[in-house]
């Protein structure tokens, strides 16, 4: 699983859209191995509309279970836990009421996908389109 996480490493130009809010997303994502190589550190600095959002996320692989575990802390004071898997090149991240499905381009220089958000009945609805392009 650690080898699969290497695909994320680097600096990325981030763009996207939240259709329901008629809001664009732009900024950067950076993935780098934390000293020791046990955790992948992910920092996010984006604008959603006019509002700036910053996040620090720590990611670790569970080799035995074939999944990854993510713990994120953001500038709005939110803490989020998610788990992720990769099957046949498709990445799925799941958290409390959030789900991402996406994949890398053949060159590995673009990661794109959609975020969905669950409503009060547990039904997932399209929330955000996202695209990361390696700089």
C-alpha positions as CSV (number, residue, x, y, z in Angstrom):
1,X,0.0,0.0,0.0
2,X,2.9,2.4,0.7
3,X,4.0,2.0,-2.9
4,X,0.6,3.1,-4.1
5,X,0.8,6.2,-1.9
6,X,3.9,7.3,-3.8
7,X,1.6,8.4,-6.7
8,X,0.4,11.3,-4.5
9,X,3.8,12.7,-3.6
10,X,4.6,16.1,-5.0
11,X,3.1,19.6,-5.5
12,X,-0.2,19.8,-7.2
13,X,-2.2,22.7,-8.7
14,X,-5.8,22.2,-7.5
15,X,-8.9,23.3,-9.3
16,X,-12.5,22.3,-8.9
17,X,-16.1,23.3,-8.6
18,X,-18.9,23.1,-6.1
19,X,-21.9,23.2,-8.5
20,X,-24.7,23.7,-5.9
21,X,-23.0,26.7,-4.5
22,X,-21.8,28.0,-7.9
23,X,-18.3,28.2,-6.4
24,X,-14.9,27.6,-7.9
25,X,-12.0,26.0,-6.1
26,X,-8.3,26.9,-6.7
27,X,-5.0,26.4,-4.8
28,X,-2.4,23.8,-4.1
29,X,-2.0,20.4,-2.5
30,X,1.3,19.1,-1.4
31,X,2.0,15.4,-0.4
32,X,5.4,14.4,1.1
33,X,6.7,11.6,3.2
34,X,7.0,12.6,6.9
35,X,10.5,11.8,8.3
36,X,10.8,8.1,8.9
37,X,8.6,7.2,5.9
38,X,5.6,5.9,8.0
39,X,3.2,8.7,7.3
40,X,2.3,10.7,4.2
41,X,1.8,14.4,5.1
42,X,-0.8,16.3,3.0
43,X,-1.2,20.0,3.2
44,X,-4.0,21.9,1.4
45,X,-4.2,25.6,0.7
46,X,-7.2,26.4,-1.4
47,X,-9.8,29.1,-2.0
48,X,-13.4,28.0,-2.2
49,X,-15.0,31.0,-3.7
50,X,-13.5,33.9,-1.7
51,X,-12.9,31.8,1.5
52,X,-9.4,30.4,2.2
53,X,-9.3,26.8,3.5
54,X,-6.1,25.2,4.9
55,X,-5.8,21.6,6.0
56,X,-3.1,19.4,7.4
57,X,-3.7,15.6,6.9
58,X,-1.6,12.7,8.0
59,X,-2.0,9.4,6.1
60,X,-0.8,6.0,7.0
61,X,-1.1,2.6,5.2
62,X,-2.5,-0.5,6.9
63,X,-0.6,-3.1,5.0
64,X,-2.5,-6.0,6.6
65,X,-5.9,-4.6,5.9
66,X,-5.1,-3.1,2.4
67,X,-6.4,0.3,3.3
68,X,-5.2,3.7,4.3
69,X,-6.2,5.9,7.3
70,X,-6.4,9.6,7.1
71,X,-6.6,12.2,9.9
72,X,-7.2,15.8,8.8
73,X,-7.2,19.1,10.8
74,X,-8.4,22.3,9.1
75,X,-8.3,26.0,9.6
76,X,-12.0,26.1,10.5
77,X,-11.3,23.9,13.5
78,X,-12.7,20.7,12.0
79,X,-11.2,17.2,12.5
80,X,-12.0,14.5,10.0
81,X,-11.1,10.8,9.9
82,X,-11.3,8.9,6.6
83,X,-10.3,5.5,5.3
84,X,-9.3,4.8,1.7
85,X,-8.8,1.9,-0.7
86,X,-7.5,1.5,-4.2
87,X,-8.9,-1.1,-6.5
88,X,-8.1,-1.4,-10.2
89,X,-6.7,2.1,-10.2
90,X,-9.8,3.7,-8.6
91,X,-9.3,5.5,-5.3
92,X,-12.2,5.7,-2.8
93,X,-12.0,7.7,0.4
94,X,-14.8,7.4,2.9
95,X,-15.5,9.5,6.0
96,X,-18.5,10.5,8.1
97,X,-20.9,11.7,5.4
98,X,-18.2,12.3,2.7
99,X,-17.0,10.1,-0.1
100,X,-14.4,10.6,-2.8
101,X,-14.1,8.5,-6.0
102,X,-11.3,9.3,-8.4
103,X,-8.2,8.1,-10.3
104,X,-4.9,9.2,-11.8
105,X,-4.4,9.8,-15.4
106,X,-2.3,7.3,-17.4
107,X,0.7,9.7,-17.0
108,X,0.1,10.0,-13.3
109,X,0.2,13.8,-13.5
110,X,-3.5,14.4,-13.0
111,X,-5.7,13.1,-10.2
112,X,-9.4,13.8,-10.7
113,X,-12.6,12.8,-9.2
114,X,-15.8,13.7,-7.4
115,X,-16.7,14.3,-3.8
116,X,-20.2,13.3,-2.6
117,X,-21.9,14.2,0.6
118,X,-24.5,12.2,2.4
119,X,-27.8,13.8,3.3
120,X,-29.7,13.2,6.6
121,X,-31.1,9.9,5.2
122,X,-27.7,8.6,4.2
123,X,-28.1,9.1,0.4
124,X,-25.0,10.5,-1.3
125,X,-25.3,13.5,-3.5
126,X,-22.8,15.1,-5.8
127,X,-20.9,17.8,-3.9
128,X,-17.7,18.8,-5.6
129,X,-15.6,18.1,-8.8
130,X,-11.8,18.2,-8.1
131,X,-8.7,18.0,-10.3
132,X,-5.1,18.0,-9.1
133,X,-2.4,18.5,-11.7
134,X,1.2,17.9,-10.8
135,X,3.4,21.0,-11.0
